Amino acid sequence: MDEENISSESTSATPASAKKMNPIVIVGVVLVVAVIGYFAVTMMGDKTKDSMEVVDSMDSGNKIKVVSGSTQEAMTDSTAMDVAVVKVEGGSFYFKPNVIKAKLGDTVKVELTAVSMQHDFVIDELGVRSDVVPSGKKTTVQFVADTIGEFEFYCSVGNHKQQGMVGTLVVEQ
């Protein structure tokens, strides 16, 4: 009889402990799924937000730093990039990004994409002027950031500048 009690106690103990484990397992699974979901969203990025993306590539043997986002930094590091490519979107009276940062001496290549209407990219103080590009097309303009300071860039088409299509190039030491 003692054997029966021992075996019945051990079988009744197993289901009871299994029932206690279920909520813990469920919470653990929910946490794991939440963490995986968070990293999946973070890694994929939210396309509705501005994000900064830096891609190094080779172009005709030159190192290029491609930067896109809300504030683009066309900055070189100790490896001395030759050209900093900045992707700029021109829309209905806005530039995205509207702030570009570069270090003194950087060669900056602005890739302007007109997403609506036609636009250009102008910095009077540095003698920078791109071609006017129609909606859905791209143009590029390249210059050397050879003066420290803050410089207004704008679209010179029609009254786009007066409508607020302006930004700032910041050249730092």
Secondary structure, DSSP 8 states (H G I E B T S, - for coil): -HHHHHHHHHHHHHHHHHHHHHHHHHHHHHHHHHHHHHHHHHHH--TTS---EEEEEEETTEEEEEEESSEEEE---TT--SEEEEEEEEETTEEESSEEEEETT-EEEEEEEESSS-B--EEGGGTEE---B-TT-EEEEEEE--S-EEEEEE--STTTTTTT-EEEEEEE-
